[in-house]
């Protein structure tokens, strides 16, 4: 039975289902925009951005990765390659064989980078990295330690969520983005879910492995890359430099720093236009290649 406030549809990718939220026209000449959420996130995070893209006549797809949100668990380890295998299967099942533009928020940046490097049979028009993680962040002083600490925290959260401890926490933590009411209610329910916490923990445990895969090669210089970051440009200078690098290494790079934004609300109503501008840049640059 469909849960209350459930958005989208569940698609069978071979004995298990992933939840997908599609927006915009059913067909079109522009590439499909595929939206990857961050750690402990879900498709709901992209609700505002998807609405803005639809208003411009652009098609987009956001989905819950295996074990998160309304998606079934997948085989472990849940590293970036396994995640991208799921995305490849999902796109095939949906009949989406044309070009795609990949947008990744936070840890989703690793996933879209790896997809662009390894999925050569599918035309990739470019990347939009939204306050995204890059492989180089693990080399920043304190970066690897921060990832390990985050992984440890999610293990604790996963254990506590089995006893309902995330339900009250979700009342505060679930809508830092600033989602509209229906999406906010959905995100709150997901954040309080024990299966969601387990799925998020499984992914973050594999963060170093995913980072190694995604950093094995440089992105092609001809691939358009837009980088949109949150917070003042001078804050966390080494991390900011690592985030900017993919755009600076691209012949068709684009950078935008949204100083008033936070890591979460960069996807929300106040600042999502910056993400849309990144998409616009990549779409235009893709026609020049």
N, C-alpha and C positions, 0 to 999 in steps of 0.2 A: 504493500500500500504506500502511496506517495505521502511523505511526511508533510505536516503543515508548513506553509511558507517555503515549500520546495520550489526552486527555480531550475529550469532546464530539463534535461532528459538523461537517462542512463543508457549507455551504448555498450553492447556486448562486444568485447574485443577478442573473444575466444575462451568462453567458460567463466568469465568474470566481467564486471561492468565498471565503466568509468562515467562519472557524472559530467555532462557537457552543458555549457550555456552558450548558445549562439545568438548573435545580434546583427542587425543590419539586413540588407537585402539577401534573398536566398541565393542569388547568383550575381555575377558582375565581372568586369574585366580586371579590376584591381586585385592584387594578391589578397589572400585570406590572411588576416592578422591573428596570429596565435599568441595567446597571453599566458605566460607561466607565472604562477604565484610564488611567493617566498616561503621560507621555513615557517611551519605552523600556520600557513595560509590556506586559501582555497580559492575556487573560481569566483566566489562572491567578492573578493577583494577588487576585482576588475569591473564591478557593476557600473560605476560612474564613468570610467574611461570607455567602456563598451557603448554606453548610451551616447556619449559624445561622438564616438566614431560612427555610430548608426545615423546620427543627425547629419553627418557629412556624406552619407551614402556608402559607407565602407562596411565590409563584412568582417566580423571578428568571432573568435572562438576562445572561450576560457574553459578550463576543466580542472577538476580535482584530481591530483595525482593519486596513484593507488594507495589505499589505506587512509586517505585524508578525506574530509568532508563527507560526501555521499558516494564515494567510490569504494569498491571492494579492495581488500588487500591484494598485493602482488607478491611474487616470489622474491625472496631475499638473496643477496644483499640489494638494498634499495639505493644503488648508486646511480649516477647520471646516465650511464649506458642502459641500465634496466628501465629507467624512467623514459628515456627517449625511444626505447623499443616499444613501450606502451603508446607513446604519442604517435609513432609511425603507424602502429596497428590501428589506432583510433582514426587517424586521417584516412587510411585505406578503407576502413569500414564505413566511413561517412562519404566515400567517393570523392574525397578531396585530393586530387592528383596534380593539381596545378601549383603555381608559385605561391610561396608563403612569405610573410614578414613576421619575424619572431620578436616578441616583446617579453622581457624578463624583469621582474621586480626582485630585489634582494638576492637570495640564494637562487632564484629562478634564472638569474643572469648566467650562472654556471651551466645550467641545463641548455639554454638557448645557444650559448657559445659552443658547447659540445655538439649539439645538433647540427649547427652550421658547419662544423669541421668534419663530421663523420657521415652525414646523410646526403651523399653526393647525388643520389638518384632523384632527389626532390629539389626543384629550383628554389633557392633561398634568395630573396630580394634584398635582405638586410636585417640588421638588428637594432632594437631600441632597448637600451639598458637603463632601467629606472632605479636609481640609487642602488645599483647592482653590485653583487660580489663578483670579484674577478680572481683568477688563480693567484695573482701576485699578492693578494692581501695576506695569504699565509706566510709570505716572506717579510711582511712589515713587522717591525719589533712588537712583540706582544700578540700578533695576529693568531698564530697557531694556538697559543695558550687561551685566547679568548674563545676560539672555536671549541677547544676541549671543554672549557667551562660551560659553554652554552649546551654542548652535548650532555654534560653531566646534569645540568639543570633540567633538560627535557626528560632525562631518565627519571628524575624525581617527580616531575610533573606527570609523566606517564603512570607511575605507580600510584600517585595520589588520585589521579583521575578515575581509577577503578572504584574508588570509594566516594565519588561525587564531589571531590574537593575543588574541581575546576568550575563547577556550576556557579558558585558565588563569585569566583575570580572573573569569570566571563562577563559578568555584569559591568565590570570596569575595563577589562582588556580587549573585549571583542570588537569595539567600534572606534578605535583610534583613527581610522580612515575618515570617518564622517559619512557613512553610508546612509542612503535613504531608508525609510522604515522597514519595508519588506526585506531588503537585503540585510539590514542591521539585525533583524530578528533571526534570520537564517544564520548569520555569522555568530551570533550569540549562542545559538543551539550547538553549532559545530564546535565552538571553542570550549564548551563544557563537556564535550564527548570524549569518553575514554578511548575508543578506537582511533579517533583523530589524533589524540596525544601519542598513542603508540606509533601510528604511522609517521608522525613528524619526528619522533625520536629515532626511528629506523633510518630516516633520510639523513638527519644531522650526524648520526654515527658514521655515515659514509661520506661526509663532507670532504675530508682530506683526500679520499680516493677519487671522488668526483672532480675535485680541484686539480689533481694530478692528470687525470684524463683530459680535462678541458684546457690545461696549460701545456700539453705535449707539443702543440703546434701553434704558430701564430695565425691569426685570422688573415685571410687574403686582403692585401691592401686595396683591392678593387671593390671589396664588400662595403656598402654603405653602413655606417654605424653611428647612431645617435646616442649620446650619453646625457641623461638628465639626472641631476643630483639634488639632494635636499640639504638645507643648512647653508651657513655662510661659507664662502669659497675657501677661506683661510683655516677653517676648523678641521682638525685631524688631517693635517697636510699630507702625511705619507699615504693614508688611506685614500684621500681625494686624488692624489697623483695616480694611484693604482686604478681607481675608477675611470679616470680620464684617458688613460693610455689607449684603450681600444679605439676611441674616436680620433686621437692624435695620430695613430698609426694607419688610419684609413685615409685613402685619397678623397673620400666623400664623408669625412667626419663632421659631426655636429655636437656642440657642447652647450648645455644650458644649466646654470646654477640657480636654483630657486631658494633664495636665502630664507624666506619666511616659513618654508615647508619643513615638516618632519619626515622621517623615514616612512612612516605610515601614511600621513595625510597627503603626501605627494600624489596618491591615487584618488584623493577625495575631491569634492566639489570645488574647493578653493583653488586647487593647484593642478587639477588633471589636464587643463588646457596645455600645460607645458609638455605633458606626455604626448598629447595629440600633435603638438608642433614637431616633436621628434619623429612621429610617424609620418607626418607630411614631408619632412625633410628626406627621409629614407625613400618614400614613394617617388619623389621627384628625382632624387639622385639615381634611383634604379633605372630610370628612363635614359640616363646619360651614359651608362656603362657601355 
